Amino acid sequence: MNKKLPKGAYGGVSGKDYVPYITDKSKTGGNIAVLIIGLVLASVFAASTAYSGMKAGLTVAAGIPGAIIGSAFVSMFAKHKGILGKNLIQGMSSGGESVASGLIFVLPSVILIGSQISFIEGVAVGVGGVLFGIGVASLVHNYLIIEEHGKLVYPESMAISETLVASDSGGDSIKYMGIGFGIGGIITVLTSSFLNLTNNVISFIGSKSYKWKFDMEVNPLLLGIGFIVGIEIALTMFAGSVLSVFGITPLIGYFTDLAKDGVMVWNDPSMPINEMTVQAISSSYVKYIGAGMMLCGGIIGAIKLIPTIIASVKETAKARATATKGDGSSAQILILLGGMVVGFIASFIVSNSFMMAIVGAILSLVLSLLFVIVAGRLTGTIGTSNLPVSGMTIASLVIVTLIFVLMGWKSPEDNKSLLLLGSFIVVSIAIAGGYSQSQKVTYIIGGSKNEMQRYFTLASIVGVVVVVGTMILLSDQLRITGDNPPFALPQANLMSTLTSGIMSGELPWVMIIVGVFMAVVLYLLNLPIMTIAIGFYLPVATTSIILVGALIRVLVEKTAKNDKEKEVKVSNGISLSSGLVAGGSILGLIGIICQVTGLVGGNTPSGFAAGNGMAIILLAVLVILTTIPIVKSKVKHNE
């Protein structure tokens, strides 16, 4: 018989009257085995999220896969800790993933502007952001988690809670994750991410008079992301790519062909405008239109958050009055103060002057305070996967950049300092969402809030070390440009473009403004600006395979005979897709590390293996291997 969440888990009772799944307050979930498992998974999810996020511009929340994998490991190494141990592990997995989801937005921008990230700089801003984000989010814990129980739904927290409770009676989730990991790992090893034995990019090029180029990267990681995010997001992103590839690029190409000899590209004096390739048009013109779209989308998103900011700050002011004795307040204050201290220290480490350090620290802490509170509240409404981190980060960076310019800090070294301070802000925002989500699960299950706080904080700090180390190791790969760079870095490219352009005064404002007005049109049509803009900015090779993954999900849903069967198949599909993401990102990361260190590399596909035909066969194999296990999965009699 399946076990279920308690009555009132989704609301209907006052938060203080809710009776959790585990009622014995003397039980704890932590021990050395749980700690080691959690730290290992936090490291794995931090590294894999950094890889997948920098490649696709999208990340996948780690709570559910962390709960599934954690359930298997707890059953093997810490069975007596049961669901409370599994809960700690999912929280630690979320901590590693949240850190990576934040750092990939801004930190790679330092590399993109031609500078370097030192390990101490990256760790200082990352750890400071972790401590400050957790400290502020913990201040409003009672209000957001308990007082608002049933009003703030915490959709992903409830899904994780359901997964944890289901694990008490067994399930197929780990089996499907294993299948996905195997498929993703094998295909990744065979392709350019590792051994490079076969081509995995389907490519078609348009005529000289109508300049376009369509690519599809056969990548299990991206296909898995597509299944998880679903058809609406995938199709919207792909629409942005269609507009870029088949609309704006050929239009600009038409006019570049009319240019006179001797007229050169604005940011490349060595290239005549009338000799521009599709890639040159995209990098010199189209990407700035996309940057304008994302900038406008971020600002509109931030403006729409103003009522939430005001309400959240008001509730925060009264939240402390409802705090109860023995709720760990001293630990919360210590973490918050630790975040502020580390934030100031980090500001002095990354800044070029005493005044910059003081101004930068104050700006970072104030903006982080506002948006961390908002992130904690929004997580209760839309979950961490849909948290508008982009919008809040863009708004913060634009504010800080304008103040830096007013202060006369406009050199490349000043820009590096600015971006590192921005990394502190975005980590604070991202970690607050993951922390609030994990604490809601703890409340529903009946775990210890303070225990989750300790384990989550430790895992997040380890995640910072892993992500910063990964970025430093891959710094040369992050600089590579071209038709299909190893990492698209859409958000980081935007951040570096905006800050560098505003500071130097050389931002191509015509393209930016065109992008802004395109975003305004999308807003007036009530369309999702940021999703379309990211699709516009990302290579179509990325968005097209994400769409394939989403179409597989549509097919799976169509094959279901009833709602119950559809629910089971989609759930198994998400587990398999999580395995694809894990296998593709982890093996892809290992492959690139092996290439960087010289352990593998030098292979170039030749003959049939180098052509479109081989890539199409690889796509067919990936789709079939992914679809068949999901479609054949059946509803168990006890479900």
N, C-alpha and C positions, 0 to 999 in steps of 0.2 A: 504493500500500500504506500502511495506517495505521501510524504509529509508536506504540510502546507504552512505558510506564514500565519501568525496568530490573527485572530479577529481584531480589527482596528489598525492593522499595519498600514493600510492605505488611508486611514482617517476614520471619522465617525466617533472618535473619542478624543478627549483632551489629551494633549501630549504627556502631561504629568500622570495621567491615569492609564496610559498604554502599558500593557503587559507584554514584554518581549518574548521571543522564541525561547531564549535561555533565561530562566528566572533566578537561578542560583548565582548570587552576586559574589560568592567566594571563589567561583571558578575563573581561571585565567587562560588565555590562549597562548601565552608566550613561553618559550624555553629556548635553549641553545639551538636545537634542531630547527624550530620554526624561524628563529632569527637568521640562521645560515641560509635556509631555503629562500626566505624573503629577500635577503640581500642579493643572492644569486639572481633571482627573478627580477629584482629591481634593476640590476646591472644589465641583464639581458634586454628587458623592455626599454631601458634608457637608450642603449646602443641601437636596438632595432628601430625604435621610434625616431631617433635622430636620423638614421639612414633613410627610412621610408618618408619621413617628413621633408627632408632636404631633396629627395628625389621626386616626390609627387605633390608636395605642397599640402598634403592631407595627413592626418594622424588618426590612429584607431585607439580608442580608450582601452586601457589594459585591465580594467576591473573584472570583466567577465572572463577573458582568457586567463587572467591571474587566478581567479577563483577556481576555474576548471583544473589548471595545472597544479595549483596549490592543493586542491582536494586529493589529487593522486599522490603527491609527495607526502602530505600529512598522513594519509592512509598507510604509507610505507614506513615513515620514520618518526611520526609523532601522533599515532592513532588516538592515544588517550586525550589529546588536546582537542580533537573533534572540530566542530564547526567554528569555535572561537579561534583556533589556530589557523584554520582556512581563511577566516575573516582578516586576520592580521596580515596574512600573505597577500591577499588581494589588495589590501590597503598599501602595502609596501610596493607591490607591482605598479599601482597607480601613482605612487610617489615618484618612481623612476621615470615612468612615462610622462607625467606632468612636467617634470623638469625639462625633459627633452623637447616636449611640445612648446615650451616657452623659449628655450635657448635657441632653437633653430630659426626663430623669427628674426632675431637681430644679430646674434653673435657672429654668424658667418659673414655679415656685412663688413666686419673689420677686415677680413681677408679680401673681400671684393673691392675695397677701396685701395688695395695694394699694401696694406699693413700686415702685421703679424699679431697673433694672440699668444701671450705668454700664459703658461699654466697658472701662475699665481694670480694674474689678472682675471682670468676666466673663473677660477674657483672662488675668488673673493666676491665678485658680483653675484655669482650663482648661489653661494651659501648665504650671503646677505639677503638675497631675494627669497630664498627658502624660509629662513628664520622669520623675516618680517611678514611674509605672506601667511605663514602658519600662525604667527603671534596675533595678527589682526583678525584673521578668520576665527581664531579660538575665542576672541572677545565677544563675538556675536553667536557663539555656539548655542547657548540656551534659547535665544530668540529664534534663530533660523531652524534649528533641529527640533526643539521641544515645543515651544509656544506656537510655532507655525505648522505643527504636525497636521497633515491632512489638507492644509491650505497650499503649502509648497510641496509639490508632488514628488520631486526628486526622481524622475523617471529612470535614470540609469542606476541609481542606488537601489531602487526597488527591483530592477532586473537582476542586479548582482545578488541581492538578498534571496530572490527566487532561485537563482542558480546555486547558492550555498545550501539552501534548504533542500533542494532537489538532490544535491550530492549526498545527503544523508541516506537516501534510498537508492543510490546508484544512478547510472545513466550512460549514454553513449557519447557524451560530449568529448571526452578525452580521446576516444577512438577516432572520431572525425577530425579532431585537431591533428592527430598523428598522421592520418591519411593526407591532409592538406600540407603538413610539414614535409612529408616525403615527396609529394608532387613538386612543391615549390623548391625544395632543396635540390632535387635532381636536375630540374630544368635550369635553375640558376647556375649550378656547377657547370653545365654544358655550354652555357652562353657567355657573352662578353663580360659578365660580372665576375667570372671565375676563369675557366679554362679557355673560353673563346673558341670552341670547336665548331660552332655553327652560328650563322647569322640569325638574329632574332628581331630584326626590324624590317617590316614590310614598308616599302617606299614607292611612291609614284610622284612624278614631276610633271608639271603642266607645260604648256607651250611657251615659247619666248614672248609672244604677244600678250598672253594672259598668265602672269607669273604666280604660281602656287606650288606648294609641295606638301603632299599628305604622307604622314608616317604613322605606323602603329608598332609600338614596342611590345613584343610578346613577352610579358613579364608577369609571373604568377603573383608577385606582391601586389602589383597594380590591379590585376584582375580580382584578387581577394578584396581589396579596398572597395572596388566597384560593387561587389555583391553585398558588402556590409552597409555601404551608404545608401544603396537603393537607386531606383531608376530616376526619381525626381532630381536628386542632386547630380547624379552622373550625366543625365541628359542636359541639365542646365549648364553644367561646366562645358560639355561638348558643344553646346550652342555658342558659347563664347569663343571656342576654338574655331568653329565654322565661320563665325563673323570675322575673325582675325585672318584665317588662312585663305578663305575663298571670297572675302569681301574687301577688307581694308588693304591687305598686302597687294592683291592685283591692282587695286585702284591707285595706290601709291606707285606701283610698278609701271602703270600706264603713263603717269606723268614724268617719272624719272627717265623713261625712254625718249621723251620729248626735249630733255635738257640739252643745252649746247655743249660742245666739247670744251673742256677746261673748267667746267663747273664741278666742284668737288663736294663730297659729303661733309656735313657740318662738323662731325666729330672724328673724321678720318681724312685729313688733307691728301692722302696718297690715293684715294679711291674716287674716280670720276662718278658722278651721279648716274650717268647713262650706262654704266657698266655694272650697276649693283645687282647682286644675286638676290634670291629670295631671302637667304639668311641675313645678308647685309641690310636689306630693307627692314626685316623684322627687328634686328638688334639696334639699328640706328633711328628708327622711326616708330614702328608698331609698338614696341615694348614701352615707349614713353606714353603712348595713348592708353595702354593698359595700366600704367602707373597712375595716370590721371583718374582712371575709373576707380582703381582701388583707393586712392587718396580720397576721392569724393565719397565713396561708399563708407570708408572708415569714419570720415567726419560726420556724415549723416547718421551713422550708427551711434557715434558718441553723443550727438545732439539728442537723439531719441532716448538715450540713457539718462538724460538730465533729471527727469522726474524720479527715476529709480535711484539715482545718486542721492537726491535730496531726501527721499523717503528712507533710504538705507542709512544715511548719516543720522537722521532723527532717531531711527530705531536703535542704532548703535549707542547713541547717547543714553537711552533709557535701558538698554540691554544689560548693562552692568548692575543696574539696580535690582534686577531679577536674579542675579547670580546667587547660588546657594553656597553655604559653607561646605568645605571639603570637596569642591568641584575641581580642584587643581588650579585655582586662580593664581597662586604664586608661581607655578610652573609656566602658566601662560604669559604672565608678566615677564618672567625671565627670558622666555623665548623671544618675546616682542622686543625687549631691551637689547637682547643679543643681536637681533636683526638690525636694530638701529645702530648699534655700535659697529657691527661688521659693515653695515652700509656706509658709515662715515669713513671707516678704515679703507674700504674698497674705493671710495671716492678719492681719497688722498693717493692711493696707489695708482689709479688710472688717470688722474688729472695732471695738467701741466703747470698748475700754479695753486697757491694757497686759496686765492679767491675763487678759482674755478672749482676746487674741491668743496668749499663751503656751499657755494651756489648749487653745484651739481647734486650734493647730498640732500640739501633741503628740497630741491625740485623732485628728486627721485622719491624721497620719502612721502612727500605730500601727494604726488600723483599716484603713487602706489597705494597709499592709504585709501584714496577715493575709489580707485578701480578694484582693489582687493575686496572691499565691502560689496561692491556691485557684483563682482564675480561670484562671491559666496551666495548672494541672493539669486542670481540668474541660474546658478547650477541647480537650485531647487525647482526651477521652472522648466529649463530646457536641457539640463545635463551638461557634462563637460565637453562632449563631442561637438556640440553646437555653440559652445561659448564664444562670443564675439571678441576673441583675443586680438584679432587683426585690427578691428576698429579702435579698441582701447589703446593698443600700442601705437598705431599711426597717430592718433590724437595726441598722445603723450609726447612722441618724438617730435612732432611738428611744433608743439609748445616749447619744448626744450631747445630745439634748433633755433627758433626765432629769438629766444632769450640769449643764446650763445652768440648769434649774429649781432644783436644789440650790444652785447658786452665786448664785441670786437674779436671774438674767438672763432676764427674762420679757416685756420690752417688744416692740412690733412691730419696732423697730430691731434688738433682739437676735435676733429671729426671722429677720430678713433676713441677719444675720451667720451664723447657724446654717445657713441654707439654702445660702449661698455656700460655706461650709466643706463641706457635704454634696456640693456640686457637684465639689469637688476629689476627694472620695472616689470618687464614682461614675465620674468620668472615668478615674481610676487603674484601677479595676476593668475598665471596658469596653475601655480601650486595651491592657491586658495581654492580654486574650483575642485581640484583633485582631493584636497584635504576635507572640504565640506562634504563631498560625495562619500568619501570613506567613513566619515564620522556618522553620517546618516545610516549607512549600512550597520555600523556598530550599534547604534541606538535601536534599530529594528531587530537585530539578532540578539542583543542583550549583552554585548561585550563591554569592556572598560574603556571609557573615553580617554583616560589618561594613558592607558597602555597603548592604544592606537596612536595617540599623539607621539609617544616616544618612538615607537617602531616606524611610523610614517616619516618622522623627522630624520631619523638615522638613514632610512632608505633613500630619502630625497637628497641628502648630502652625498651619499655614495653615488647617486645618479648624476649629480653635478660633476664629480670627478671623472666618471665614465664618459659623459658627453663631451666635456672639455678636452679630455684626452683623445677622444675619437676625432674631434674636429681638427685638433693640432696634427694628428697623424695623417688626416686626409686633406690637409690644407692645399697641397698641390692639385689634387683632384677637384677641389672646389673652385679653383681658378680656371679650369678648362672650359672653353666656350666652343661653339660650333653648332652643327645641325642637331646632334644628339649628345649633349654633354652628359657626363655621369650623374650630375646633380642639377636639377632645374632651379632650385632655390628661389621660388617666386617671391616669397615674402622678404627674404634677406636682400634680394635684388632691388625690390621696391624701396626698402629702408635705405640702402646705400645710395640709390639714385636720388631720393628726395633730399637726404641730408647733404650729400656732396653737391647737388645742384643748387640748393638754397645757399649753402655757405660760399660756393664759388661764384654764384650769380650766373652760371652758364647752363642752367636748366632750360631745355627747349620748351618754353612755356606754351608755344602754339600747340604742340602735340599734347602737352599736359591738359591744356584747357579744352581741347577737343575731347579728350577722355573724360574730363569732368562733365561736359554737357551730354555726352553719351550716357554717363551714369545718371544724370538728372532725368533723362528720358526714361531710363529703366525704372527709376524711382517713381516717376509719374504714372508709369504703367503697372506699378506695384509688383515689379519683378525683383528677384534677389540680386542686388548689385554685386556684392562681394563674390558670390559663387560664379556669376557670369564673368566678372573681371579676372578671377583666378584662372578660369578656363581660357579667357582671351590671352592671358599672360603665359600660361603653361604651354609647352610644346604639344601639338596635337597628337604626337606619338604617345603621350601620357594619358590624355583625356579619352582617346579612342579606346584604349584597352580597358580603362575604367568603365566605360560604357558597356563593353562586352560583358564584364563581370555583372553589371546591373541587369543586363538582358538575360543572363543565365538565371538570375533570381526571379525575373518575371516568368521565365519558362517553368521554373520549379513550382512557382505559385499556381500556374495554369494547370499543372499535372495533378495537383491535389484534388481529391474528390469532395472534401468538406473542409470546414474551417479548422477542425482539430488536426487533420492530416497536414494542412498547409502550415499550421503553427509548428508542428514537429519538424517538417522538412526545412522550413526556413531556419529554425533553431539549429538543426544539424548543419545546414549550409553555412550559417554564421560561424559555427565551430570549425568547419573545414576551411572556411575563408580565413579565419584567424590563424589557422595552421599555415595556409599559403603565405600570409603576411609575415608570420614568424620565420618560416623556412626561407622565403625569398629575401627578407631583410637581413637575417642573421648570416646566412650563407653568402649573400651578396656583400655584406660588410667584411666577412672573413676573406672573400675573394679579392676585394680591393686592397685589403691590408697585405695579402700575399703578393699582389702585383706590386704594391709600393715597396715592399721589402725584397722583391726579386725572387721570391720562392716559386711563383708561377708567372707566366706571361710570355710574350714573343710569338704566340700562336695567331695566325690569321686564317680565317676560313677561306677555302678556295673551291673552285668548281661549283657544283650544284649547292654545296653547303653554304656558299657565300651569297646566293641569290634570293629573290623573293619567294621562289617556290619552296625552299627549305623553311623559310620563316612562316609561310602559310601552313605547311604541314605541322610545324611546331605549334602554331596557334590551334589547329584542329585537335592535336593530341592533348593540349592543355585544356581546351573546352570539354572534350569528351571525358577525360580523366576526372575533371572537376564535377561535371554534371551527373554522370551515372551514379556515383555513390549517394548523392543527395536525392535524386529522383527515386532510387530504389529503397530509400529508408522508409520504414513503416512505423505506424503507431503501435506501441506496445499495449497489451490488454490492460495493464495497470496504470496507464497514463490517462 
